[in-house]
Amino acid sequence: MENRDFADSTKEETPNGQALHRESNNSDYGLTTHPSHIETMEKIARTMSISGELFEKLYLSPPQANQVGDARKRFANPTPVALVGFLLPISSASCQLVGWRGSGAEYYGASVNGTYWFFGVVLMLLGGFLEFLFGNTFSFVVFCSFAGFWGTYGATLTEQFDAFTSYATAGETSGSGAESPVFQAGFGFFLCFMGLLCLIYLICSIRTNIIFFTIFLVLVPSFGAFAAAFWWNAQGRFGYCLTLLKVGGAGFFVVALLGWYLLFGSISSHSLPLSGKLTNS
């Protein structure tokens, strides 16, 4: 069958061979070329819009490698490993900073220093680099930066790293340097900028899920409370310092609860016969 132009006239032949012309209308083909309809379609085309997420996926995001049958199916999800590395240190430290069971906030969570190294550093670095291989930039940056935080805090509490021993006065033990006003004031800046880093993560997590967003929302004031605690202690206001340590510890405990929820959701979606997921994957 020959193609016919919708706008042109159509030639047909009569039984006696004479040509018969008739004007073809697009309505013959289920279409219309009425001017009002064309104008309406043009208005629709001009006013159509797509969501920002779809626009970013189509035009701004770099092309993703085809992951069907490769890394995502050959390897396990690394996120739960990094979450475990985050949760054990922060859960243990938060309980001690709040002072439960007589643990004492004034010791800055030093009794669980081992968890900072072997959970916080090792597991979060492992999970972070695996997220890097899967192309998850945000998770990679967050996990590796918090591995650095736990390593920094653990090293500060470890005497062999000489973080506070140089602040000890002559004739006193090296541990007395941790109470030096100069050391306290200086370490407060590290905690202050950790709060700034979490503020950046908070803004970036708006488009992830509500759990991640809430975690960073609580971490920002928690680090602010810890920084203020060290600065008040540097001025000799130990009462204010102790109160702020407990406030920051309570914030860490809330973060830990959210993290345990996130961990359960990420594991149960693969291992338990649940009908739905607790979190966005």
C-alpha positions in Angstrom: 0.0 0.0 0.0 1.4 3.4 -1.0 1.9 6.1 1.7 -0.5 9.0 1.4 0.1 12.5 2.5 -2.6 13.6 5.0 -2.7 17.1 3.8 -2.8 16.4 0.0 -5.6 15.3 -2.2 -6.0 11.6 -3.0 -6.4 10.1 -6.4 -8.7 7.1 -6.9 -9.7 5.3 -10.0 -13.3 4.5 -11.0 -14.2 1.1 -12.5 -13.9 2.6 -16.1 -10.4 3.8 -15.5 -11.1 7.4 -15.0 -9.3 9.3 -12.4 -11.4 10.6 -9.5 -10.1 13.3 -7.2 -11.4 13.9 -3.7 -10.0 16.0 -0.9 -8.6 13.9 1.9 -9.2 15.0 5.4 -7.1 14.0 8.3 -10.2 12.9 10.0 -10.3 10.0 7.6 -7.3 8.7 9.5 -8.5 9.5 13.0 -6.7 12.9 13.1 -7.7 16.5 12.7 -5.9 19.6 11.5 -8.4 22.1 12.9 -6.4 25.3 13.8 -7.8 25.4 17.3 -6.6 21.9 17.9 -3.1 22.7 16.6 -3.0 25.7 18.9 -4.0 23.6 21.9 -1.3 21.0 21.2 1.3 23.7 20.9 0.3 25.2 24.2 0.6 21.8 25.8 4.0 21.3 24.4 5.2 24.7 25.7 3.8 24.1 29.2 4.9 20.5 29.7 7.4 20.1 32.5 9.4 17.3 34.1 10.4 16.9 37.7 13.9 18.1 38.8 14.9 14.5 39.6 14.0 13.2 36.2 15.7 16.2 34.5 18.9 15.5 36.5 18.8 11.8 35.7 18.3 12.5 31.9 20.6 15.5 31.4 22.9 16.1 34.4 23.9 12.7 35.8 26.8 11.0 34.1 26.0 7.8 32.2 26.0 4.8 34.5 27.7 1.6 33.5 25.5 -1.3 32.8 25.4 -3.1 36.1 23.1 -5.9 35.1 24.8 -9.2 36.0 28.0 -7.6 37.2 29.1 -6.0 40.5 25.6 -5.5 42.0 24.8 -9.2 41.5 28.3 -10.7 42.1 29.0 -8.8 45.4 27.1 -8.1 48.6 25.8 -4.7 49.6 28.6 -2.9 51.5 26.4 -0.4 53.4 25.5 -2.7 56.4 29.2 -3.3 57.1 29.9 0.5 57.2 26.8 1.0 59.4 28.1 -1.6 61.9 31.4 0.2 61.9 29.5 3.4 62.7 27.0 2.1 65.2 29.2 0.2 67.7 31.5 3.2 68.5 28.7 5.8 68.6 26.4 3.6 70.6 29.0 2.8 73.2 30.4 6.3 73.4 26.9 7.9 73.7 26.0 5.7 76.7 29.2 6.7 78.4 29.0 10.4 77.6 25.5 10.5 79.0 26.9 8.8 82.2 24.7 5.7 82.4 25.6 3.1 84.9 28.2 5.4 86.4 30.3 5.4 83.3 31.2 9.1 83.6 31.0 11.7 80.8 34.2 13.3 82.1 36.3 10.5 80.6 35.2 11.4 77.0 34.4 7.8 76.1 38.0 6.6 76.5 37.0 3.1 77.8 35.7 2.1 74.3 38.7 3.4 72.4 39.1 0.0 70.8 35.8 0.3 69.0 36.9 3.5 67.4 39.8 1.7 65.8 38.5 -1.7 64.9 34.9 -0.9 64.1 34.9 2.8 63.3 38.1 2.9 61.2 38.4 -0.6 59.7 34.8 -1.3 58.8 33.8 2.1 57.7 36.9 2.4 55.4 36.1 -1.0 54.0 32.4 -0.1 53.4 33.4 3.3 52.0 35.8 1.9 49.4 33.3 -0.7 48.3 30.7 2.0 47.9 33.3 3.8 45.7 33.6 0.7 43.5 29.8 0.7 43.1 29.8 4.4 42.1 27.9 5.6 45.2 29.8 8.9 45.8 27.7 10.2 48.7 28.0 7.0 50.7 31.7 6.7 49.9 32.5 10.2 51.2 30.3 10.0 54.3 31.7 6.6 55.4 35.3 7.4 54.7 35.1 10.8 56.5 33.6 9.2 59.6 36.2 6.6 59.5 38.7 9.5 59.7 36.7 11.0 62.6 36.8 7.8 64.6 40.5 7.3 63.8 41.3 10.9 64.9 39.3 10.6 68.1 40.9 7.2 68.9 44.4 8.6 68.2 43.8 11.6 70.4 42.9 9.2 73.3 45.9 7.0 72.6 49.0 8.2 74.5 51.4 6.9 71.9 50.2 9.4 69.3 51.4 12.2 71.6 48.2 14.3 71.1 48.0 15.6 74.6 51.2 14.4 76.3 53.1 17.5 75.0 50.6 19.7 76.9 51.5 18.1 80.2 53.3 20.3 82.7 56.7 19.3 84.0 56.6 16.9 86.9 53.1 15.7 86.1 51.9 12.6 84.3 51.5 12.7 80.5 47.7 12.2 81.0 47.4 15.6 82.7 47.9 17.2 79.3 44.4 16.2 78.3 43.1 18.7 80.9 45.3 21.5 79.7 43.2 24.6 78.7 45.3 25.0 75.5 44.6 21.4 74.5 40.9 21.6 75.3 40.5 24.8 73.3 42.4 23.4 70.3 40.5 20.1 70.2 37.2 22.0 70.2 37.9 23.4 66.8 38.1 19.8 65.3 34.6 19.0 66.7 33.3 22.4 65.5 34.3 21.6 61.9 32.9 18.1 62.1 29.6 19.8 62.8 30.2 22.0 59.7 30.9 18.8 57.6 27.7 17.2 58.9 25.8 20.4 57.9 27.0 19.9 54.3 26.0 16.2 54.5 22.6 17.4 55.9 22.0 19.5 52.8 23.1 16.8 50.4 21.0 14.2 52.1 17.7 16.0 51.5 17.1 13.8 48.4 18.2 10.5 49.9 15.8 9.4 52.6 14.4 10.7 55.9 16.6 8.5 58.1 19.9 9.8 56.6 18.5 13.4 56.8 17.5 13.0 60.4 20.8 11.5 61.4 22.7 14.5 60.1 20.1 16.9 61.5 20.9 15.6 65.0 24.7 15.3 64.4 25.1 19.0 63.7 24.0 20.3 67.1 25.6 17.3 68.8 29.0 18.2 67.5 28.3 21.8 68.4 27.6 20.8 72.0 30.8 18.8 72.1 32.9 21.7 70.8 31.3 24.1 73.3 32.0 21.6 76.1 35.7 21.6 75.3 35.7 25.4 75.1 33.9 25.8 78.4 36.3 23.4 80.0 39.2 25.4 78.7 37.8 28.4 80.6 37.5 26.4 83.8 33.7 26.0 83.6 33.7 22.2 84.1 30.0 22.2 85.1 29.0 23.6 81.8 31.4 21.2 80.1 29.8 18.2 81.8 26.3 19.3 80.9 27.2 19.9 77.2 28.9 16.5 77.0 25.7 14.9 78.2 23.7 16.9 75.7 26.0 15.8 72.9 25.9 12.2 74.2 22.1 12.2 74.1 22.2 13.4 70.5 24.7 10.6 69.6 22.3 8.1 71.3 19.4 9.4 69.1 21.6 9.0 66.0 22.5 5.5 67.2 18.9 4.5 67.4 18.2 5.8 63.9 21.3 4.0 62.7 20.2 0.7 64.2 16.8 1.1 62.4 18.7 1.8 59.1 20.9 -1.3 59.6 18.0 -3.6 60.3 16.2 -2.3 57.2 19.2 -2.8 55.0 19.8 -6.4 56.2 16.2 -7.6 56.6 15.4 -6.6 53.0 17.8 -9.4 51.9 17.6 -12.0 54.6 14.1 -11.9 56.2 10.8 -12.6 54.4 9.4 -9.2 54.9 6.8 -7.7 52.6 8.4 -4.3 52.4 11.6 -2.4 53.1 12.2 -0.1 56.0 14.5 2.2 54.1 15.1 3.3 50.5 17.8 1.2 48.9 
